[in-house]
Amino acid sequence: MPPLDWLSRLLVMMPVSGQLEIHCSYGAPWRVSYERSDAGEMPYHVVLGGTAVLQIPDGGAAVQLAAGDIVLLSHGSEHYLHDGSGAAPSPARLRENLNVILSENAGTGEHLDMLCGRFVLPPPHDRLMRDYFPAALVVRTSAQNDASTQSATSVLLTTLVGLMRAESATFSVGGHAMLNAFSAALFALTLRMASESDQAPFGLLALAANPRLAPALTAMFNQPAHPWTLPELAQLCNMSRATLIRHFQDKVGRSANDMLTDIRMTLAANELKKPSTSTESVAEIVGYQSLAAFRRAFTQRMGMTPGDWRRSMREPVRETTRERAGEPTGGPN
């Protein structure tokens, strides 16, 4: 496979699927709440019109949202959104359309138009989201400068959201599949736009937003089996070893070696799913000449041995209660 940018390589390593579930159309006062999501599920919200307030219990200050804002709950945190008035919410009613559920109320105040869904990332890849991405990622497409390099991604995101809005309002055949495909693209574009911001949040996105550090990030994602040393990575970035260490600690809270190991173990988890690939071969693919060293690293990172992981992947995946009932993972009060 030819060299790819870090985000493309990440998405190949941990393929994400998406599902648009609810189209909210509320007049204030209103409120929607979401319980903590099951492992690997990441709720998202797209504000099409109006304003909203996002709150995560014990997650810091409330976040004001406006039209054009996209919110990704990377850790699947419990959260709720409301109109900010403090008034008792007007009861919502659900109406099933062909491809999406419409949630409406009888509120007469400021109107909110919002799409809600979830991204699904199978274990153990959800570890990367918890360890390297903020709990709540907010991207503001309407606040971008058209003359900046970010504007191209902003235009793409705006176009994609427009397609999602239009498809969710129609009853065309194939709409469900289209909306899920759009959701997966929404995930990639949201991460791209966040990584291009000069105010990228703490974690992998902040690392990617620093042009000086991008060469090290790209090298580790494209050649994870290479025995990278800190001096080599520092040389790629035209900085000293000490400066590289400081940047990684400041922006990610982890060392470059920690990140390289996590990349390797993510790839290893994928390879171990293949019955024809031996554990010895997997160890070599991800850069370990010693099988014992690979087993130690994998067990430390994944909480189980390579053999246990391989066996667990052969077991049928259990559906959550909400999936069996055909219900969305959160919704209006």
N, C-alpha and C positions, 0 to 999 in steps of 0.2 A: 504494500500500500504506500502511495507517495506521501511525503510530509504534509501534514494538515496543521491548521491553526489550532491553538489549544482548546478552544470551545468546540470545534468540530470533533476533535479527538475525544474530548470529555463526553460528548453526546453519543459517540460510537461506543465508548466504554460502558455508559449507563443509559441505555435507551429509555426515554420517557414517553409515556402515553398520556393523553389528555381527554377530559370529558367535560363538556359544558352541560350543566344540570338545571340551573334555574335562571330565568329572566325576571328580575325584580322590577316592578313598576309601582312605586309608592308615593303617596302624598304625606307630608309630615303631619303628625308625629309617627315615626316608625322605628323598628328595631329588629335586627336579625342576629341570631347567635349560633355559634358553632362549637361543639364539644371538641376535645382533643381528638385528632384524626388517628386512624389506625396506622400502624407502621408502613412507611412508604407512600402515604397519601399526603399531598400538599394542596390545600385549598387555594384558590385564586379568585380575585374579584376585579372586574373592569368597570369603572365608573363611566357610563356613557353620557349622562347628563345629571345636573344637580350637584349636591355636595353630600359628604358623609364624614363621620368620625369613626376611626378605627381604634379599638382598645383591646389590649392583651392583658389579662389579669397578671399582675406582678411583672409586667413587661415594659414598664416605663411610662412616659407621658403619652397621652392620646395623640393620634396623628390625624390631621385634617386632610381630607381628600376632596378633589374636585374633578370635573369632567376631564377625561383624558388620562387619569391616573390608573395604574395597574398595580395590584398588590398581590404578592406571592408569599404565603406563609410556609417558608421552607422547612420548618421543623414540625409542621402540623399542629401548631399551638392552638389551644382554646382561645377563642376571640369573639368579639361581637362588634357590630356596626350599628350606628343610630344616627338620627338627624341632629343631635346636639341640643335639642330643646329641653330635655329632661322631663317632658310630658309623657304620660302613659301612652304607649304605642297603640295606634289604631289596628284592630285585629286584621290579620292577613288571610286571604283565601287562596287556595291553589287550584289552578286549572291546567289540565294536561293537554298540551298540543301534540302534534305528531312527533316532533323531535326534541322538545324541551318543555319543562314545566314553567308555567307563568304564575308568578306570585304577585297578587295585587291587594291593595287595601282601599278603604274609603276615605283616607286622609285628604284634607283640602289644602294643606300647607304646601311649602316648596316641594316640587316633584323630583323624585330620584328615579333614574333609569340605570340599571346595573346588571351585568352578567356575572354569574357565579358558577364556578366549577371546581375541578380538582385535577392535579397532575398525579400520576401514579408511577412510582419508581420502585421496582422490586428490591428487597433486601439482597445482599448487604449494601447495595449502592446508595441507599438512603443515608448511610453513614457519612458519605462525602458531603451531602447537603447539610447535615447537622454540624459537621466539624469545620466546614470551610465556607458556609454561607450564613448570612444573618437570619435570625428567626423571622423577621418581617422585612421583605424587600419591596420598596415602593419606587416605581418608575413613573415619572411625570412627563408624558409626551407633549402636553400643551405648553410646557415651560421651556422648550428647547429653542435655541437660536437657529433660524433657518440657514444662516451663513456658516454654521459650525459643522464639523465632521459628524456630529451626533445627529444632525437633522435628517440625514439619509435614512438612518435607522428609525428615527421618529416617524418619518413619512411612511415607511414600510409598516410600522406598528399601527399607525392610524388607519392605513388601508386594510390591514388584516382585521382590525377590530370592526371596521365598517362591514367587511364580508361576514363576520360572525353575527353582527347585529341583523343584517339582511337575511342570512340563512335561518337564524332563530325565529324570524317573524314569518317565514313561509312554511308551506306544507308540502314541499317537493320531495319526491322519492330520493333516497340517498342522503337526505339532509343530516341524519344522525352521524353517518360516517364522515361527511364533510366537516361537521362541527368538531368532531374528535380530532380530525387531521389539522384543522385550524388551531385547536388548543395546543397540540404538540408544537406547532410552529410558533405559537405565542410564547411558549416556554423559552425556546431558543432566542427569539428576538428580545425578550425581556432581559435575559442574561447578557446578551450582546450590548444592549443599550446601557445597562448598569455598569458594564465593564468599560464603556467609553466615557463615562461621566468623570469629570474632575473632582467629584465628590463621592466616588465609589465607596460603598460601605466596607467595613472591616472584613477581612477574609480573602478568599481567592479572587474576588472581583477587584478588590483594592490592589492586589498584586498585579493583575492583568492591566489595570489602568495606568500603571507606572511604566512608561516606555523603556526605561533603563533595565527593568526586571523582566520584561517580556521574553527576551532571548532565553533566559534560564527556564522560564515556565514552558516555553515551546519545546525546548530540548528535552525536558523530563517527560513531557507527554508524548513526544514523537519517538524517543529512544529510551524507554524506561529500563531496558535490560542493560544499558551501558553503565559501567561502574563509575558513575559521576562522583567527582570529588568537589569539595567546596572551592578549591582554587580554580578548577576547570569552569565551574558555573560562574564564579566571579569574573574570570577572564572573558567569558561570553558577554557579560554585562558591562565590561570595561570599568570594574570597580574592585576595590580590595576585598579580601575574604572577610574582614571584620565588618565592612560596610554591608556586604551581602547578608551576613548573619543578622545584623541590626535591622535591615529592611524586612526580612522575613519575620522576625520576632515582632516588629512594630505593626506590620500589616496583616499578618496571619496568626500570630500567636503560636506558631510552630516553626520548627527548623526545616530547612530544605530537605534534609535526610528524612524527616517525618513525612513530608509530602511525597517524596519519591517512593517511600515504602507503601504509602496508601495507594498511590497510583498502581504500583506493582501488584498489590494484593487485590485490587479491584479487577485488574486484568486476569489474575490467577483465578479468581472466583468464576469469571466467565469461561475460562479454558477448562476448568474442572467440571463444567456441565457437560462436556463432550465425552461420551463413554469411550471413544477410541483413543483419547489422549491420556497417557500415563501421568502419574504425579511427578515422576522424574522429568518428563518432557516439559510439564508446566513449570517446574522449578527453573529449568534452563531457559525457557521462553521469557521469563520475567527477571532473569539476571542472577540466578543463584546456582553456583557450581556445586554446592553442598545441599543434598536433600534434607539433611537434619536442620540446617540453618533456615531453609525455606519453611519447613514444618513449624519451627519455633516462631518465625515471623508471622506466618499465616494464623497460627493459633492465638498469638498475642493480639493481633488486630481484629480477627473475626470471632474470637470466643469459642472456636471449635477447630478440630483438626481438619486438614484437607479431605481426609477420608469421610469424616462425619458430614462435612459440607456437601461432598459429592452425593452421599446417600440421601441427605435432606432434599436435594434437588430432584430426586426421583419420586418423592412422596407427593401426592396430590395437594394442591394449594387449597386451603380452607377458605370458604367464602365468609365474609363478615355477615353479621345479622342483617345490616342494612342492605347489603348487596342481595341477599336471599329474598329480602322483602321488596327489592326493586326501588329502594328509597335513596334520595341524595344523602350525603354525609352531614349535612347541616341545613339550617333553613330558618324561616321566619318563626317568631314566637307566636 
